Amino acid sequence: MSKSVIQADKAPKAIAPYSHAIKAGNTVYLSGQVPLDPATMKLVEGGFEAQCVQVFENLKAVIEAAGGSFKDVVKLNAFLTDLANTPVLNQVMERYFDKPYPARAAIGIAALPLGSLVEIDGIVVL
């Protein structure tokens, strides 16, 4: 099985020792994205919805760098510092995905890197 590193020029630079994604065979494993603006490397302002949009834009950049699209996503893991924001996550997700939606987990956690409110990782099959 071949394994290759995916680095996306349009996504924020990695803030720790990890790759944007790893492609193994026809499967792409996406590292978690937080709502960093790739141009400024700062968290976007505007609250939870704005952060969700930026996370999906960052994921889109990585998925496209791997040669895929949101139609190829099979699994997402969403980490939220407040599960009360899940309805907003659902609304934003519907802007990026058509049915059938990928499998997904929404996980409540105490804190995320850089004070982010949301982080999402996933799996793509090309």
C-alpha positions as MATLAB code, in Angstrom:
seq = 'MSKSVIQADKAPKAIAPYSHAIKAGNTVYLSGQVPLDPATMKLVEGGFEAQCVQVFENLKAVIEAAGGSFKDVVKLNAFLTDLANTPVLNQVMERYFDKPYPARAAIGIAALPLGSLVEIDGIVVL';
ca = [
       0.000    0.000    0.000;
       1.294    3.438   -0.879;
       1.241    6.210    1.702;
       1.713    9.891    0.933;
       1.529   13.215    2.719;
      -1.075   15.795    1.686;
      -0.167   19.441    2.322;
      -2.680   22.079    1.215;
      -1.377   25.523    0.263;
      -4.842   27.026    0.894;
      -5.196   25.615    4.424;
      -3.565   26.992    7.574;
      -0.063   25.745    8.243;
       0.110   22.934   10.781;
       0.527   24.274   14.318;
       2.139   21.081   15.642;
       4.028   18.081   14.211;
       1.338   16.665   11.913;
       0.416   16.605    8.229;
      -2.786   18.100    6.849;
      -3.688   14.590    5.742;
      -2.217   11.208    4.939;
      -3.326    9.274    1.880;
      -3.061    5.483    2.201;
      -4.254    3.675   -0.893;
      -7.460    5.464   -1.913;
      -8.272    6.606    1.639;
      -7.370   10.049    2.968;
      -7.191   10.628    6.715;
      -7.769   14.306    7.509;
      -6.108   15.863   10.532;
      -8.336   18.021   12.680;
      -8.875   21.553   11.458;
      -9.561   24.450   13.780;
     -10.936   27.802   12.551;
      -7.650   29.448   11.663;
      -7.647   31.941    8.820;
      -4.858   30.680    6.526;
      -3.798   34.242    5.688;
      -3.402   35.476    9.273;
      -3.035   32.201   11.208;
      -5.471   33.634   13.770;
      -8.849   32.303   14.870;
     -11.692   33.833   12.904;
     -13.989   36.165   14.787;
     -17.772   36.062   14.799;
     -18.612   33.213   17.139;
     -19.396   29.557   16.665;
     -21.026   29.752   13.217;
     -18.113   31.710   11.736;
     -15.698   29.219   13.273;
     -17.625   26.276   11.764;
     -17.567   27.858    8.317;
     -13.799   28.397    8.536;
     -13.229   24.811    9.652;
     -15.188   23.507    6.649;
     -13.291   25.859    4.320;
     -10.002   24.549    5.740;
     -11.164   20.956    5.325;
     -12.239   21.736    1.758;
      -8.742   23.007    0.947;
      -7.153   19.814    2.260;
      -9.679   17.528    0.565;
      -9.171   19.315   -2.766;
      -5.365   19.105   -2.366;
      -5.866   15.336   -2.027;
      -7.867   15.262   -5.269;
     -11.308   14.915   -3.714;
     -14.427   16.850   -2.796;
     -16.959   16.837    0.033;
     -18.853   14.128   -1.906;
     -15.948   11.790   -1.085;
     -16.123   12.298    2.704;
     -17.325    9.166    4.500;
     -16.746   10.094    8.171;
     -16.403   13.241   10.263;
     -15.582   13.710   13.928;
     -16.641   17.090   15.300;
     -15.229   18.211   18.633;
     -17.185   21.011   20.332;
     -16.501   22.840   23.575;
     -20.273   23.249   23.980;
     -22.645   20.594   22.621;
     -25.447   23.186   22.714;
     -23.858   24.434   19.461;
     -24.672   21.172   17.647;
     -27.743   22.628   15.836;
     -25.533   25.385   14.368;
     -22.949   22.767   13.342;
     -25.752   20.855   11.595;
     -26.918   23.981    9.721;
     -23.406   24.823    8.535;
     -22.725   21.221    7.566;
     -25.824   21.215    5.349;
     -24.257   24.063    3.336;
     -21.285   21.866    2.438;
     -22.817   18.391    2.086;
     -25.675   16.871    0.136;
     -27.532   13.710    1.108;
     -26.480   11.101    1.841;
     -24.488   12.818    4.584;
     -21.268   11.263    5.848;
     -21.215    9.356    9.114;
     -20.451   11.753   11.977;
     -19.767   11.971   15.668;
     -20.241   15.142   17.728;
     -18.052   15.010   20.808;
     -18.161   17.470   23.698;
     -14.759   18.306   25.163;
     -13.384   20.776   27.690;
     -10.974   22.692   25.459;
      -9.453   22.848   21.980;
      -6.186   24.251   20.594;
      -5.838   28.048   20.595;
      -9.198   28.482   22.351;
     -11.169   27.250   19.347;
     -14.833   26.348   19.816;
     -14.790   23.565   17.195;
     -12.375   21.154   15.512;
     -13.269   18.609   12.838;
     -11.322   15.716   11.329;
     -12.442   13.074    8.894;
     -11.934   10.285    6.415;
     -12.221   10.596    2.637;
     -12.392    7.734    0.136;
     -11.366    8.710   -3.390;
];
